[in-house]
Amino acid sequence: MNLSTFLVVLIILLSASQKLTSQEVFKVLAVRGSVTVIGGKGLAVGQKLKASDKLNVGKGAYASLAHVNGRTVEIRKEGAIKVSDLDKAASKKTGSVSGKFAKYVVGELTEVSEPIAFKDSKRGNMRTTGSVERAAGDEVNLADSVLRWVGGPGELQALAAVESGRISNGSVFSVVMPRHTRLLRDTVEFFWHRSPEFARYKLVITDRNAKVVFAKETADTLLQVSLAAAGVTRGSVYTWHVEKSGNQSERTGEYVLWMLDGADRSQAEAMLTEIRDDVEDQSSSIGLLIVAAACEDQGLMYDAFACYRKAVADAPDIQNYKRLYAEFLIRQSLNLEAYLAYK
């Protein structure tokens, strides 16, 4: 190879390398604390990063990024990070199924404007107009000062106000989870709002012929049940409700449970396994949000709920994660829970 040919090849290689490092390879999904592009400003939701960029991550800071191939990355380690290194780690080919749900979550998270239903015209430290005890995980928390405002509330706050007042005065008795759902897992936590009218509750599961297959009393607002031990069989439809102990006429609405079996079960399990294998870190908040979206698509609302809740608990300062969780709760007609989760 003569000198002129060598120089031409070198120029081509340098040009190709320059082109690669100038390509946008990530989009910012969420950020907390001090995460800056070295030589530039702090990261913002929706911002695009090039392979040539370098990040500086402050102590306690956090960011989640979406790669151009649909994979997601979480950054929690303090110090300097090359985006090119993140690009290499995320460059594994993404499956079409996981890519679909990752794309959905990315689109939702980069919608930076607050939905109109969530907006309050004004908020201040006014009187508490309603408070309600509600189940959350394995305990019942007092959700006080839910509804404080000056002026008119946003749509979500208004709906939460109505729901909170009705639950607090005992005119409504309602469950929280699980709502209508398909199920893969056997063990399920049933929980509901506390009613000021009831000292004890009875959880009741019935088959499609309204025959009681399981009933248990408790003074708490949560019961963990093994469905197989309770007499629930896969492939059949059941309903559940909670009633006042000693008075079955005072009860919540009924919600459907369907333990998947056969081809339905195999299909759902295969899809979730593919997604979990494809997500870079399925235990990360962004990974959990992708799995949650897939579970909701499959009608696995109870599993989706668990994933959304854990994603928010693991990254409590990321408001966009809370918004996705709240929007899921709204789709389950849990307006009070959505308001509390978002605000």
C-alpha positions in Angstrom: 0.0 0.0 0.0 1.5 3.3 -1.1 1.4 6.4 1.1 -1.4 8.1 -0.7 -3.7 5.0 -0.4 -2.8 4.7 3.3 -3.8 8.3 3.9 -7.1 7.9 2.1 -7.9 4.8 4.2 -6.9 6.6 7.4 -9.1 9.5 6.6 -12.0 7.2 5.9 -11.5 5.4 9.2 -11.2 8.6 11.1 -14.3 9.9 9.4 -16.3 6.8 10.3 -15.1 6.9 13.9 -16.1 10.5 14.2 -19.5 9.8 12.7 -20.1 6.9 15.2 -19.1 9.1 18.2 -21.4 11.9 17.1 -24.5 9.6 16.8 -27.2 10.0 19.4 -27.4 6.7 21.2 -29.4 7.4 24.4 -32.5 9.4 25.5 -32.8 10.5 29.1 -35.9 9.1 30.8 -35.5 10.3 34.4 -32.9 12.2 36.4 -32.4 13.0 40.1 -29.7 15.0 41.7 -26.6 16.2 39.9 -25.9 14.4 36.7 -24.2 16.6 34.1 -22.6 16.2 30.7 -19.0 17.1 31.2 -18.5 20.5 29.5 -22.3 21.1 29.4 -25.4 21.4 31.5 -27.3 19.0 33.7 -29.4 16.3 32.2 -33.0 16.9 31.4 -35.8 14.4 30.6 -36.0 13.8 26.8 -32.4 15.0 26.2 -30.4 12.9 23.7 -26.8 11.8 24.4 -24.0 11.1 21.9 -21.5 8.3 22.2 -18.8 10.9 22.6 -20.4 12.4 25.7 -19.1 12.0 29.2 -21.2 12.2 32.3 -20.4 13.3 35.8 -22.7 11.7 38.4 -22.9 13.3 41.8 -23.3 11.6 45.1 -26.8 10.1 45.5 -27.7 11.1 42.0 -29.6 8.9 39.6 -30.5 8.7 35.9 -32.2 6.2 33.6 -31.5 6.2 29.9 -33.1 4.5 26.8 -30.8 3.1 24.2 -31.6 3.5 20.5 -32.3 -0.3 20.4 -34.9 -0.1 23.1 -32.7 -1.4 26.0 -32.6 0.7 29.2 -29.8 1.6 31.6 -29.8 3.0 35.1 -27.0 5.1 36.5 -26.4 5.2 40.2 -22.6 5.0 40.6 -20.9 8.3 41.6 -18.1 9.6 39.3 -17.3 10.0 35.6 -19.0 7.8 33.0 -18.3 7.5 29.3 -21.5 7.2 27.3 -19.6 5.1 24.8 -19.1 2.5 27.6 -22.9 2.5 28.3 -23.5 2.2 24.5 -21.3 -1.0 24.3 -23.1 -2.5 27.3 -26.5 -1.8 25.8 -25.8 -2.8 22.3 -27.0 -6.4 22.6 -29.8 -7.0 20.2 -33.3 -6.5 21.8 -36.2 -8.9 21.2 -39.2 -7.5 19.4 -41.6 -8.2 22.3 -39.4 -6.5 25.0 -38.6 -3.7 22.5 -42.3 -3.0 22.1 -42.9 -2.5 25.8 -39.6 -0.6 26.3 -40.7 1.8 23.5 -44.0 2.3 25.2 -42.4 3.1 28.6 -39.9 5.4 27.0 -42.6 7.3 25.2 -44.6 7.7 28.4 -41.6 8.8 30.5 -40.4 11.4 28.0 -43.9 13.0 27.9 -42.7 15.8 30.2 -45.9 17.9 30.4 -48.1 17.1 33.4 -51.4 15.5 32.3 -54.3 18.0 32.8 -56.2 15.6 35.1 -53.3 15.7 37.5 -53.0 19.5 37.7 -54.2 21.6 40.6 -55.0 25.2 40.0 -53.7 26.1 43.4 -52.6 24.1 46.5 -52.0 25.4 50.0 -52.1 24.4 53.6 -55.8 24.6 54.1 -58.1 22.4 56.2 -58.1 18.6 55.8 -61.4 17.8 54.1 -61.0 14.0 54.3 -58.7 11.3 55.6 -58.9 7.6 55.1 -57.2 4.5 56.4 -56.0 2.4 53.5 -54.0 -0.8 53.1 -50.6 -0.5 51.6 -48.4 -3.5 51.3 -48.6 -5.5 54.6 -49.8 -2.7 56.8 -52.6 -0.1 57.0 -51.4 3.5 56.8 -53.3 6.7 57.8 -53.4 8.8 54.7 -54.1 12.2 56.3 -54.2 15.7 54.7 -55.1 14.2 51.4 -57.2 17.0 50.2 -55.9 20.4 50.9 -56.4 23.2 48.3 -57.1 26.8 47.6 -59.2 27.3 44.6 -60.4 24.4 42.3 -58.6 21.1 42.3 -57.5 19.2 39.3 -59.6 16.4 38.0 -57.7 13.6 39.9 -57.8 15.6 43.1 -61.5 16.2 42.8 -62.2 12.5 42.2 -59.9 11.6 45.2 -61.8 14.1 47.3 -65.2 12.4 46.6 -63.8 9.0 47.2 -61.9 9.9 50.4 -65.0 11.5 51.9 -67.3 8.6 51.1 -64.8 6.0 52.5 -64.2 8.1 55.6 -67.9 8.5 56.5 -68.6 4.8 55.8 -70.9 5.3 52.9 -68.6 3.3 50.7 -66.7 0.1 51.5 -64.2 -0.8 48.8 -61.3 -3.1 48.0 -57.9 -2.0 46.8 -56.2 -5.1 45.2 -56.5 -7.3 43.4 -59.0 -5.8 41.0 -60.2 -7.9 38.0 -57.0 -9.9 37.1 -55.5 -12.9 35.5 -53.0 -14.6 37.8 -49.9 -16.7 37.4 -48.8 -16.8 41.0 -50.5 -18.8 43.7 -50.0 -16.6 46.7 -52.0 -13.3 46.6 -52.4 -10.5 49.1 -55.9 -9.2 49.3 -56.4 -5.8 50.8 -59.1 -3.2 51.2 -59.9 0.2 52.8 -60.8 0.2 56.5 -64.4 1.1 57.2 -65.3 3.1 60.3 -68.4 0.9 60.5 -66.7 -2.5 60.8 -64.7 -4.0 63.6 -64.1 -7.3 61.7 -64.1 -8.3 58.1 -64.6 -11.5 56.1 -62.8 -12.3 52.9 -64.9 -14.5 50.6 -63.9 -16.3 47.4 -66.7 -17.9 45.3 -66.8 -20.0 42.1 -68.8 -19.1 39.0 -71.9 -20.8 40.6 -71.6 -18.4 43.6 -70.5 -21.3 45.8 -68.2 -20.2 48.6 -64.8 -22.0 48.3 -62.9 -19.9 50.8 -63.9 -17.6 53.7 -61.8 -16.1 56.5 -62.4 -13.4 59.1 -59.9 -10.8 60.3 -59.7 -7.5 62.1 -57.0 -6.4 59.7 -57.4 -5.0 56.1 -55.0 -7.5 54.5 -55.0 -11.3 54.1 -52.3 -13.3 52.3 -53.9 -16.4 50.7 -52.5 -19.5 49.0 -55.2 -19.9 46.3 -54.4 -23.6 45.7 -54.9 -24.2 49.5 -58.0 -22.2 49.4 -59.6 -24.5 46.7 -59.0 -22.3 43.7 -58.1 -24.3 40.6 -56.3 -23.1 37.5 -58.4 -22.4 34.4 -61.5 -21.5 36.3 -63.1 -18.1 37.0 -63.7 -17.0 40.6 -64.8 -13.8 42.3 -63.8 -12.3 45.6 -65.2 -9.6 47.9 -65.0 -8.5 51.6 -68.0 -8.2 53.8 -68.8 -7.1 57.4 -68.3 -10.0 59.7 -71.8 -11.2 60.7 -73.6 -9.2 58.1 -73.0 -10.3 54.5 -75.3 -7.7 53.1 -72.7 -5.0 53.9 -70.0 -5.8 51.4 -67.6 -4.5 48.7 -68.1 -5.0 45.0 -66.9 -8.3 43.5 -63.8 -8.7 41.5 -62.8 -11.5 39.1 -59.8 -13.9 39.6 -58.6 -16.2 36.9 -55.7 -18.5 37.5 -54.2 -19.1 34.1 -53.7 -22.7 32.8 -52.8 -24.5 29.6 -51.9 -22.5 26.6 -52.8 -19.1 28.2 -50.4 -19.8 31.1 -47.6 -21.0 28.8 -48.0 -17.9 26.5 -47.9 -15.4 29.4 -45.0 -17.1 31.1 -43.0 -17.3 27.9 -43.5 -13.6 27.1 -42.5 -12.5 30.6 -39.5 -14.8 30.6 -38.3 -13.3 27.3 -38.8 -9.7 28.5 -37.0 -10.4 31.8 -34.1 -12.1 30.1 -33.9 -9.1 27.6 -34.1 -6.3 30.1 -30.5 -5.3 31.2 -31.5 -5.2 34.9 -35.0 -6.5 35.6 -34.7 -5.5 39.3 -34.0 -1.8 38.3 -36.9 0.7 38.5 -36.9 1.1 34.7 -36.8 -2.6 34.2 -39.7 -3.1 36.6 -41.7 -0.5 34.6 -41.2 -2.4 31.4 -42.3 -5.7 33.1 -45.3 -3.9 34.6 -46.4 -2.7 31.1 -46.1 -6.2 29.8 -48.1 -7.7 32.7 -50.8 -5.1 32.2 -51.0 -6.0 28.5 -51.5 -9.6 29.5 -54.2 -8.8 32.0 -52.0 -9.7 34.9 -53.1 -6.6 36.8 -52.0 -7.8 40.2 -48.4 -8.5 39.0 -48.4 -5.1 37.2 -49.4 -3.4 40.4 -46.6 -5.1 42.3 -44.0 -4.0 39.7 -45.2 -0.4 39.5 -45.3 -0.1 43.3 -41.7 -1.5 43.7 -40.4 0.7 40.8 -41.7 3.8 42.6 -40.5 2.6 46.0 -36.9 2.0 44.7 -36.8 5.5 43.0 -39.1 7.6 45.2 -37.9 11.0 43.9 -38.7 10.4 40.2 -42.0 12.0 39.5 -42.5 10.5 36.1 -42.3 7.0 37.6 -45.0 8.1 40.0 -47.1 9.4 37.1 -47.0 6.0 35.3 -48.0 4.3 38.5 -50.8 6.8 39.1 -52.1 6.4 35.6 -52.2 2.6 36.1 -54.2 3.1 39.3 -56.6 5.4 37.5 -57.2 2.6 34.9 -58.1 0.4 37.9 -60.6 3.1 39.1 -58.4 3.7 42.2 -58.5 7.5 42.1 -57.6 8.1 45.7 -54.7 5.7 45.5 -53.6 7.4 42.3 -53.7 10.8 43.9 -51.7 9.7 47.0 -49.1 7.9 44.8 -48.6 10.9 42.5 -48.6 13.7 45.1 
